[in-house]
Every structure is written in structure tokens, then in C-alpha cells.
Amino acid sequence: MSIRILAIAFLLAGVSAATLYSSDKTVWSTALIGGTEYTLLIADSSEKRQQGLSGVQSLDMYEGMLFIFPEAGKYGMWMKDMVIPLDMIWLDTQYKVVHIAEAVLPASYPSILVSPADALYVIEVSSGTVERESLEVGDKITLTY
């Protein structure tokens, strides 16, 4: 059964990211954002990055997804098949915040958000995280994966 079919089935059931991606093959990361630890699903392949958090009905306050790209560049993010708003945080190769998009709504699709600066990572977390953690461009985030 494909991830997309599973995502639709879970969408109808109303699941969280942890439920959607819970398997032995799921890889998790931790990030220290503004002094608070977050648990992030890792999206490190083209397929995982394209799927992202599509179909996820809710995120716990301290969970999200870490997108890892093969090299630094200007990567676009979208809200395809999303039902919850997100904060998006682009990081450079040194884990420095180079761009932030707050409270991105599902209705923004098909718009694509792109950092003006090169990034190697993008973190997606629940809307309100950036404000709650007082995160700003130039801050550093500690990643463990």
C-alpha cells in the first residue's frame, strides 16, 4: 500500500504525524529551537520530501518534520494536501536560520515559498512555534540526527 493511500486513509481517520509515520523505518531527529526540544520526522529522500506532512491532521506542540536536501540551494515549500497551518524555518549548512515563514495556511497552495538565501534544511512545525520561541533570522538551531 502506498504512502499516499495510507495518508488518505489516515486523513479520514484524523491522525497525527507520529501515527502516520510510526514504523521501524521512520527516522527521527531532535532540534533545540529557542531552548525547547522538538522531535522531527526526517524527510531525506525526494519521495519523503514530496510527501512531507501531507494528510497529517494535527501536530503535537513539539513535533514537526526536518527536510534534508542533498546540497544547499533555494528550495521551495508548499502546502499541498495540508489541513493545518505551519511555521517553516530554513537553515543553512551551519544550522543558522536564514528565512522564516510563519502561519502558512493550507489555502496558500499552490503558492511556493522559497528562501532568498541558500538553505540545506527546512523545518516545519506547528503554527505559532516561531513566535512562542522568539525565533529570528540569524538564530542557530541545534540538530541531532
C-alpha positions as a Markdown table, in Angstrom:
| # | Residue | x | y | z |
|---|---|---|---|---|
| 1 | Met | 0.0 | 0.0 | 0.0 |
| 2 | Ser | 1.5 | 3.3 | -1.0 |
| 3 | Ile | 2.2 | 6.2 | 1.4 |
| 4 | Arg | -0.4 | 8.3 | -0.5 |
| 5 | Ile | -3.2 | 5.8 | 0.1 |
| 6 | Leu | -2.1 | 5.4 | 3.7 |
| 7 | Ala | -2.2 | 9.2 | 4.0 |
| 8 | Ile | -5.7 | 9.4 | 2.7 |
| 9 | Ala | -6.9 | 6.6 | 5.0 |
| 10 | Phe | -5.3 | 8.3 | 8.0 |
| 11 | Leu | -6.6 | 11.7 | 6.9 |
| 12 | Leu | -10.1 | 10.3 | 7.1 |
| 13 | Ala | -9.3 | 8.8 | 10.5 |
| 14 | Gly | -7.8 | 12.1 | 11.8 |
| 15 | Val | -4.3 | 11.2 | 12.7 |
| 16 | Ser | -1.2 | 13.0 | 13.9 |
| 17 | Ala | 2.3 | 12.9 | 12.3 |
| 18 | Ala | 3.5 | 10.4 | 14.9 |
| 19 | Thr | 0.8 | 8.0 | 14.0 |
| 20 | Leu | 1.1 | 8.5 | 10.2 |
| 21 | Tyr | 4.8 | 7.9 | 10.2 |
| 22 | Ser | 5.2 | 5.3 | 13.0 |
| 23 | Ser | 7.2 | 2.4 | 11.7 |
| 24 | Asp | 10.5 | 0.7 | 12.1 |
| 25 | Lys | 11.8 | 2.6 | 9.0 |
| 26 | Thr | 10.9 | 6.0 | 10.3 |
| 27 | Val | 13.9 | 8.1 | 11.2 |
| 28 | Trp | 13.6 | 10.8 | 13.9 |
| 29 | Ser | 15.7 | 13.9 | 14.7 |
| 30 | Thr | 15.7 | 16.3 | 17.6 |
| 31 | Ala | 16.0 | 20.0 | 17.3 |
| 32 | Leu | 16.7 | 22.6 | 20.0 |
| 33 | Ile | 14.6 | 25.6 | 19.0 |
| 34 | Gly | 14.7 | 28.6 | 21.3 |
| 35 | Gly | 15.7 | 26.3 | 24.2 |
| 36 | Thr | 12.9 | 23.8 | 23.7 |
| 37 | Glu | 13.4 | 20.3 | 22.3 |
| 38 | Tyr | 11.4 | 19.3 | 19.3 |
| 39 | Thr | 11.0 | 15.8 | 17.8 |
| 40 | Leu | 11.2 | 15.9 | 14.0 |
| 41 | Leu | 10.5 | 13.2 | 11.4 |
| 42 | Ile | 13.3 | 13.2 | 8.8 |
| 43 | Ala | 12.5 | 13.7 | 5.1 |
| 44 | Asp | 15.8 | 13.0 | 3.4 |
| 45 | Ser | 14.7 | 11.5 | 0.1 |
| 46 | Ser | 12.9 | 13.0 | -2.8 |
| 47 | Glu | 9.8 | 10.9 | -2.1 |
| 48 | Lys | 9.8 | 11.8 | 1.6 |
| 49 | Arg | 10.3 | 15.5 | 0.9 |
| 50 | Gln | 7.4 | 15.5 | -1.7 |
| 51 | Gln | 5.1 | 13.7 | 0.8 |
| 52 | Gly | 6.1 | 15.9 | 3.7 |
| 53 | Leu | 3.3 | 16.3 | 6.2 |
| 54 | Ser | 0.5 | 16.0 | 3.6 |
| 55 | Gly | -2.5 | 14.4 | 5.2 |
| 56 | Val | -1.5 | 15.0 | 8.8 |
| 57 | Gln | -4.5 | 16.2 | 10.8 |
| 58 | Ser | -2.5 | 17.5 | 13.8 |
| 59 | Leu | 1.0 | 18.1 | 15.1 |
| 60 | Asp | 1.8 | 17.9 | 18.8 |
| 61 | Met | 3.2 | 21.2 | 20.0 |
| 62 | Tyr | 6.8 | 19.9 | 20.0 |
| 63 | Glu | 6.9 | 17.8 | 16.8 |
| 64 | Gly | 7.4 | 18.5 | 13.1 |
| 65 | Met | 9.4 | 17.5 | 10.1 |
| 66 | Leu | 13.1 | 18.1 | 9.1 |
| 67 | Phe | 13.6 | 18.3 | 5.4 |
| 68 | Ile | 17.3 | 17.5 | 4.4 |
| 69 | Phe | 18.4 | 18.4 | 0.9 |
| 70 | Pro | 21.4 | 16.9 | -0.9 |
| 71 | Glu | 23.1 | 20.3 | -1.1 |
| 72 | Ala | 22.5 | 23.9 | -0.2 |
| 73 | Gly | 20.2 | 25.8 | -2.5 |
| 74 | Lys | 16.9 | 27.7 | -2.9 |
| 75 | Tyr | 14.3 | 25.1 | -2.1 |
| 76 | Gly | 10.5 | 25.8 | -2.4 |
| 77 | Met | 8.0 | 24.5 | 0.1 |
| 78 | Trp | 4.2 | 24.2 | -0.5 |
| 79 | Met | 1.1 | 23.3 | 1.4 |
| 80 | Lys | -0.2 | 20.6 | -1.0 |
| 81 | Asp | -2.8 | 18.4 | 0.8 |
| 82 | Met | -2.2 | 20.1 | 4.1 |
| 83 | Val | -5.1 | 20.7 | 6.6 |
| 84 | Ile | -3.1 | 22.5 | 9.4 |
| 85 | Pro | -1.2 | 25.8 | 9.3 |
| 86 | Leu | 2.6 | 25.5 | 9.7 |
| 87 | Asp | 5.7 | 27.6 | 10.5 |
| 88 | Met | 8.6 | 26.9 | 8.1 |
| 89 | Ile | 12.2 | 27.6 | 9.1 |
| 90 | Trp | 15.0 | 27.4 | 6.5 |
| 91 | Leu | 18.5 | 26.7 | 7.8 |
| 92 | Asp | 21.9 | 27.0 | 6.2 |
| 93 | Thr | 24.8 | 24.4 | 6.4 |
| 94 | Gln | 25.7 | 25.7 | 9.8 |
| 95 | Tyr | 22.1 | 25.4 | 11.2 |
| 96 | Lys | 21.6 | 29.2 | 11.1 |
| 97 | Val | 18.1 | 30.4 | 10.4 |
| 98 | Val | 18.2 | 32.1 | 7.0 |
| 99 | His | 14.4 | 32.5 | 6.4 |
| 100 | Ile | 11.1 | 32.1 | 8.2 |
| 101 | Ala | 7.6 | 31.8 | 7.0 |
| 102 | Glu | 5.0 | 32.0 | 9.8 |
| 103 | Ala | 1.4 | 30.7 | 9.9 |
| 104 | Val | 1.4 | 29.4 | 6.4 |
| 105 | Leu | -2.1 | 28.3 | 5.6 |
| 106 | Pro | -3.2 | 25.3 | 3.6 |
| 107 | Ala | -5.2 | 27.6 | 1.4 |
| 108 | Ser | -1.9 | 29.1 | 0.2 |
| 109 | Tyr | -1.4 | 26.1 | -2.1 |
| 110 | Pro | -0.3 | 26.2 | -5.0 |
| 111 | Ser | 2.0 | 29.1 | -3.9 |
| 112 | Ile | 5.5 | 28.0 | -3.3 |
| 113 | Leu | 7.6 | 29.6 | -0.6 |
| 114 | Val | 11.3 | 30.0 | -1.2 |
| 115 | Ser | 14.1 | 31.3 | 1.0 |
| 116 | Pro | 16.0 | 34.2 | -0.6 |
| 117 | Ala | 19.2 | 32.6 | 0.9 |
| 118 | Asp | 20.6 | 29.2 | 0.2 |
| 119 | Ala | 19.4 | 26.5 | 2.7 |
| 120 | Leu | 20.3 | 22.9 | 3.3 |
| 121 | Tyr | 17.5 | 22.2 | 5.8 |
| 122 | Val | 13.8 | 23.2 | 6.3 |
| 123 | Ile | 11.9 | 22.6 | 9.5 |
| 124 | Glu | 8.1 | 22.5 | 9.5 |
| 125 | Val | 6.4 | 22.9 | 12.9 |
| 126 | Ser | 3.0 | 23.9 | 14.2 |
| 127 | Ser | 1.9 | 27.4 | 13.5 |
| 128 | Gly | 2.9 | 29.6 | 16.4 |
| 129 | Thr | 6.2 | 27.9 | 17.2 |
| 130 | Val | 8.3 | 30.8 | 15.8 |
| 131 | Glu | 6.5 | 33.4 | 17.9 |
| 132 | Arg | 6.4 | 31.2 | 21.0 |
| 133 | Glu | 10.2 | 30.5 | 20.8 |
| 134 | Ser | 11.0 | 34.1 | 19.7 |
| 135 | Leu | 12.9 | 32.7 | 16.8 |
| 136 | Glu | 14.5 | 35.2 | 14.3 |
| 137 | Val | 16.7 | 35.1 | 11.2 |
| 138 | Gly | 20.3 | 34.7 | 12.3 |
| 139 | Asp | 19.5 | 32.4 | 15.3 |
| 140 | Lys | 21.1 | 28.9 | 15.4 |
| 141 | Ile | 19.2 | 25.7 | 15.9 |
| 142 | Thr | 20.8 | 22.6 | 17.3 |
| 143 | Leu | 20.0 | 19.5 | 15.2 |
| 144 | Thr | 20.7 | 15.9 | 16.1 |
| 145 | Tyr | 20.1 | 13.1 | 13.6 |
